[in-house]
Amino acid sequence: MNEFSGWMFDLYDDPARGVAVWWITDDGRRLCTGHAFPVRFFAAGGAARLAELAHWLNRLPDPPACRLEEQRDLFLPQPLTVLAVEADSPTAQAQLFKQTERAFPDLTYYDADVATPLRYTARFGAFPLARCRVQLGAEDEIERLEVLDERWDLQPQPAPLRVLELEPDCNPASGTPRALLAHCGRHTCRFDLRQARATLINLRGLLVQEDPDVILSEYGDTWLLPELLRMAEEQGMALPLSRDLRRKAAHKKELTYFSYGQIVYRGQQTLLFGRWHLDRRNAMLWDDYALEGALETARITCLPVQTAARTSPGTGISSMQIVTALQNGILVPWHKQQAERPKTALDLLHRDLGGLVYQPRVGVHGPVGAVDFISMYPSVMVKANISPEVPLPNGLEPASDQPGLIPQTLAPLLEKRVALKRKIAALPKWHPRRKRFEALASAHKWLLVTCFGYLGYKNARFGRIESHEAVTAGGREAVLRAKEAAEDLGFEVLHIFVDGLWVQKPGCSTPADFSPILDEILQRTGLPAALDGVYRWVVFLPSCQDARVPVGNRYFGVFQDGSLKVRGIEARRRDTPPWIKAVQMEIVQHLAGAQSPAELPDFLPGALSIVRRALAALSAGRVPLADLLLAQRLTREVKDYTTPSPAARAAAQLEAMGKHIRPGQRVRFVWTRGLPGVHAWDLPTPPDPAEVDCVRYRTMLLRAASTVLQPLGIQRETLYQYCCGAVEQNLWQIPKRLNPQLQMSYLI
């Protein structure tokens, strides 16, 4: 009997063998095995109607096994009588369910559309890149599968992945690529796309010789791989992008949808079999955690790597909940059945409050300690045992000792994230493992951030708005207890924003000085908190419309190690040109040289010099056009705009050239003088530098500069007059004292 150990690499439906499972063995082989995998779905309804369904199934040409069973619906107090229908394979189950639902649309269905990898994990415990020991029988069929590690291991043994990087020589949206660049290890090959046959022969040879596990691409989903496949079809050649030669690449259409108040666009996808294709441009959160984070997301959510890299954290959380439900014998509803319970206006007033925010004191403060709860909402969900099937807690006190589905799902993930954060804190910044640990922690962060919102999402299978409201109530209680703890220890609370507090106390300027707060918060709330850092100084900014009104999440500051933190200013906005971001951050970095708030006025001359140099570069035409680009999201079809936005005007220019822009896509453009006022960046011809609207860019820069200089007493009008040469007096002498409105906030 053949036996081997290795990593589970890929898994997908196979009509002939149940599922096909690819492995990377310890001896370096890439091996495909089959595994018989019968699956079931369930139907619920009246007894007579279930009997009709059973009779109908028995009359099919290949009747499936079916029988009545008692199963658990999470939202029902008593077991539910259902008809269990078993198919020989996931492929057969999908076809059978489609027929059944069409014939009996009035029944309630469970476990009908659960992805095969999730079913596989629930039954066998195996997940993407799991270390396993496998015994094979005849025809490479799996007879026994033993999982050797867990999803929650902090440092699992990594699989030896072979990576091939493919990219065109330019952005296909901006021009027609002429060459294909292939990077494998330290070697780079360049193939001329105008010579299709030669390119395909060379690429095929590279795929056969290197046999990569991962094809990591730029624009691979939306242009490169579809273009290569089109070329191969025209040339009558086979291109083995998939390792499984029996399967062609799968394509998923582009998609536009509405989520959390904005239009989101996802490009089309090109998926392979037996080999992964990951498009850096079309992967979710790739800029945050790259390949390491994508692998960790797949490991935790049990989704295939190609899927996990492209789907939202909400889908990941839903997948984790489904696996937990299947492992605990809980039915997974095909569609959400639960509606919001009736509430009075008073109930809504008390419950639907959201997170707690104490408006900050506008101005400069220092030194200041920033205290954050570690994944506060998930921690509340676990501690207070908040789940749709469990009675609502009283604040932070659980109403039941039996863990619900949601806490069971989140507890190991939360524990792993806390353990990772501790490891990161213990490692110096130069340590080679630190970057990987930070990528893993980032993947965990997005899943944990999403789990709270998903609990109240209207289409979440295991969501309930009352549970969602209970989480925010627990969060408010935890923050209030933390505030009381800080004040009892003699600290002044400057600002609270949902799960973070900014506190200060005379004589407290080192991390050790703030340790008593962390201990007291843990004692009073039972939730872990950490010190985000100690600021030398931090500036809480007012509203752009009214300088008297504070804004909860608009600030910047410098920690004692010199690192910066900025929130809510132009440098953090996606629609700010790179040039303006760079200048604003240069100003902040210059101000970061101040060791205390009292020293900040001394850095004003240098900050103003930065602004004047930037404006001089703009006037002289020395700013590259690419650094003046804005990127704005299209919210509807171009033809549906009554008053076209700048993005819509740029998109109209692209559509005139035959390039259709979908709602949710970002359109890049440069401001120009005259009509239409914009020039789309992805047009065949670049904008004329002489047509750039320098006045608009100057105004945008001065607005961004005044954001960070206003606390030093420099108002936007004064800055504009000085930098444009209208003020002859020496502004270096103006801010020798603090802005009178903000002076009380300084600690001198």
Secondary structure as UniProt FT lines:
FT   STRAND          2..14
FT   TURN            15..17
FT   STRAND          18..25
FT   TURN            26..27
FT   STRAND          30..35
FT   STRAND          39..44
FT   HELIX           47..58
FT   STRAND          65..72
FT   TURN            74..75
FT   STRAND          80..87
FT   HELIX           90..103
FT   TURN            105..106
FT   STRAND          108..110
FT   HELIX           116..124
FT   TURN            128..129
FT   STRAND          131..136
FT   HELIX           138..140
FT   STRAND          141..147
FT   TURN            151..152
FT   STRAND          163..168
FT   TURN            172..174
FT   STRAND          179..184
FT   TURN            185..186
FT   STRAND          187..192
FT   TURN            193..194
FT   HELIX           196..210
FT   STRAND          214..217
FT   HELIX           220..224
FT   HELIX           225..235
FT   TURN            245..246
FT   STRAND          250..252
FT   STRAND          255..259
FT   TURN            260..261
FT   STRAND          262..266
FT   STRAND          269..271
FT   STRAND          276..279
FT   TURN            280..282
FT   TURN            284..285
FT   HELIX           286..301
FT   HELIX           305..308
FT   TURN            309..310
FT   HELIX           313..327
FT   TURN            328..329
FT   HELIX           345..351
FT   STRAND          357..358
FT   STRAND          363..365
FT   STRAND          368..373
FT   TURN            374..375
FT   HELIX           376..383
FT   TURN            384..385
FT   TURN            388..389
FT   TURN            395..396
FT   HELIX           405..426
FT   TURN            429..430
FT   HELIX           432..455
FT   TURN            458..459
FT   TURN            461..462
FT   HELIX           465..488
FT   TURN            489..490
FT   STRAND          492..497
FT   TURN            498..499
FT   STRAND          500..504
FT   TURN            506..507
FT   HELIX           511..514
FT   HELIX           515..525
FT   STRAND          529..542
FT   TURN            547..548
FT   STRAND          550..559
FT   TURN            560..561
FT   STRAND          564..567
FT   HELIX           570..572
FT   TURN            574..575
FT   HELIX           578..591
FT   TURN            592..593
FT   HELIX           597..603
FT   HELIX           604..619
FT   TURN            620..621
FT   HELIX           625..628
FT   STRAND          630..633
FT   HELIX           638..640
FT   HELIX           646..656
FT   TURN            657..658
FT   TURN            663..664
FT   STRAND          666..672
FT   STRAND          678..680
FT   TURN            681..682
FT   HELIX           689..691
FT   HELIX           694..709
FT   HELIX           710..712
FT   HELIX           716..723
FT   TURN            724..725
FT   HELIX           731..736
FT   TURN            740..742
FT   HELIX           743..745
//
